[in-house]
Amino acid sequence: MGAEVARDTAALRSEEREATTRVSSDDALDFGPFDDWIGFRLRMAQIASFQSFARHTQSVGLSPGRFAALILIDRNPGISQTALARAIGSDKSTLTPVLDNLVRRGLISRVRTRSDRRLYELSLTDEGRRAVRAMQELAQRHESELDAIVGPRERAQFVKTLRKISAALG
């Protein structure tokens, strides 16, 4: 398990370095029309938010993507791999190694369904529930930082606009 955590942490650090370079150099470059494009600004904000969240969660050794998978499994016990992949915007072949990692780490169980032996039901283990609780505390700190940036008055409208974009384009 230590090697897996080290591998995950190294991957996060690499992603952080790339995101830091892109985000911190934002002011020094002329982005032309991108500078005022909503899609570009959404992506830059997502990179900065991901980077910040990854810094918060390094101590737990789970990436934000694995946290998202654990939350969805926690909230939807017995969810299939296919439904989970759809929910997090991933294909099944990309998700399988993530789930293999979470099974090896003892965070989730994967059991074949009785009705269709080709499908698996995913559930959190006790260790997985502890990891989710720890990550939720860290996520709440990160969310508080975002709330401070957006502001309490604008938060509801901002979230509504983000949902509107997701619904219209997703």
N, C-alpha and C positions, 0 to 999 in steps of 0.2 A: 504494500500500500504506500510506503514512503516514496518509492520510485515513481508511482503514478502521480502523487501530489507534487513531486519535484517537476515532473514532465508538464503537468497542468500549470504550475506556477511559472515555469520557463516560457510556455506558450503565451500566458497572460502578459508576462513582461515584454515579450517580443511585440505583441499586439499593442501594448501601452506605448512602447517606444515609437512604433509607427504612427499611432494616433497622436502622440505628443508632438512629433515632427509636423504632422499635418495641421494640427490645431494651433500650435504655438507659432508656426510660420504664417498663419492666416493673415496677420496684419502687415507682413512684409511683402506679400505678393499681390499682384494685380490679377484678380480673378475675372475681370471683364464682366460680362453679363451674369456670370454665376453669382456674383456678389449679392445680387438682389433676388435670386431665384429661390422660391420657397423650398423646393426639393433639395437644393444644395445646402441651404441653411438647416433644414431638418437633419440632413446627414451629418453635418458638422456638429450640430448639437447632440446627436445620438453618439457620435464618436467621443465627444467630451464627457457625456454622461456615463457611457460604458467605461471609459478610462477611470473616472472617479469611483464608480461602483467597484471595479476590479481592485482598486487600491484598498477599499474598505474590506473586501472579502478575502484578501490574500491569506489572512490568518486562519481561515477555515479550509482553504485549499480547494474550493469549488469555484468554477468559472460561473459568470452570470448565466451562460447558456444551460449549464447543468442545474443551476438553481431554478431556472424557469421550468425545466423538465420535472424537477422534484416537486415544485409547487403545483403544477398541473396534475401530476400523479397523486399528490396529497389531496387535492380538491376533487379529484375524479377517480376514486379507487376502482381498480379493475379496467382502467382505460386501455385500449388496444394501442399497439405500437403505431399503427396506421393513423388512428385518431390523434395520438400525441404528435406525430410528425406533421400532420395537417395544422394542428393548433399552434405549433411553434414555427411554422413556415419552413420546414425542412423535408427532405425526402427520406424515405425509410432507410435507404442504404447509408446515408450520412448519420442518421440517428442511431443505427444499430451499434456502432463502436462506442458511442456515448453511453448507451444503456448497458453494454457489456462492462464498461468501466464502473458504472454505478452498482451493478450486480457484484462485481469483484470486490468493491469497497464495502459491500454489505449494506448499502443504502436503499436498495429496492429489491423486490422479488419479481420474478418473471415466471408465470405459470401458464401452461397451455390451457385454452378454454375447453370446456367439455363439449360444447356444441360444434366447434370447428378446431380440430387439432393443429391446424396450420397457424392459428392465431394465439397470441399471448395476452394475458391480462397482467397489468403492471400495478404494483402496490408498494407503498413505503414499508420499510422495516422499522423497528424501534430506533435503530441507529439513524435511519433516514429521517425520522420525525425529529430527532435531536438536531440533526444538521439543518433541517428546514427552520427550526426555531432559532438557531444561531444565525442563520442567514437572514431571517426576517428582521431580527434586531439590527443587523448591519444595513439591510435594505431600508429600514425606517430612518436610520441616520442619514443615509444618502437622500432619501425622499425629503427629509427636513431641509437639507441643503438646497435641493431643487425648489422647494416651497419658498425658501428665503430669496431665491433668485427671481422666481416668477411673481411672487407676492400673493398674499391671501385673497386679495380682491380679484386678481386676474386668473387665479388657478382654475376655477370652475369653467370659465370660458375657454381657457387654453386647452384643457382636457377635452372639452366638447369639440373644439376645432380639430384636435388630433384624431378623435374618434370619427369625426365626419370625413376626414381625409382617408383614414383606414377603410371605412365602410364604402366610400365611393370608388376607391382605387383597388381595394383588396379583393 
